[in-house]
Amino acid sequence: MAMIDTFEGFATAFEAAVDDDNWSRLEKYLAEDATYLNVGGPDPKCEGRDVIIAFLKADVSNTDRRFDTRHLVALGPPTTAEKRLFRQWRCTYTLAGVPDLVLEGEARYLFEDDLIKGIEEELTPASMQTLDDWMRLYGDRLHA
């Protein structure tokens, strides 16, 4: 149960940070030597709590904030196995005058001592194609 509580606290803190840009609230959920990887994406692997938090802040600024709105939903409750938690999600980005960008993927978390030790995010193959197509057609319309 501690994994789910930690995960839910982290997810809530992340959404609050997206709203108010106070990213320090994530610190208490991440191990100091945590890692983050966007599987199949262009981003490098991040190592260390402070590096991960800086990356997440920059990623939100460079991606999410360039749209009019962003709406993230879980596609069911998280599942757990040993020291791992898995969550499937859908994120819908809106931008006036163009079709919504809808992406789906899975987040995988590794826990150690009630802290998040590792995070892997992975888009579905269909969403990778959707993202590529959407960016090719509409990417120049994103807010600066």
Buried (B, 14 or more C-beta within 10 A) or exposed (E): EEBBEBBEBBBEBBEBBBEEEEBEBBEEBBBEEBBBBBEEEEBEEBEBBEBBBEBBBEBBEEEBBBBEEBEBEEEEEBEBEEEBBBBBBBBBBBBEEBEEBBBBBBBBBBBEEEBBBBBBBBBBEEBBEBBEEBEEEBEEEBEE
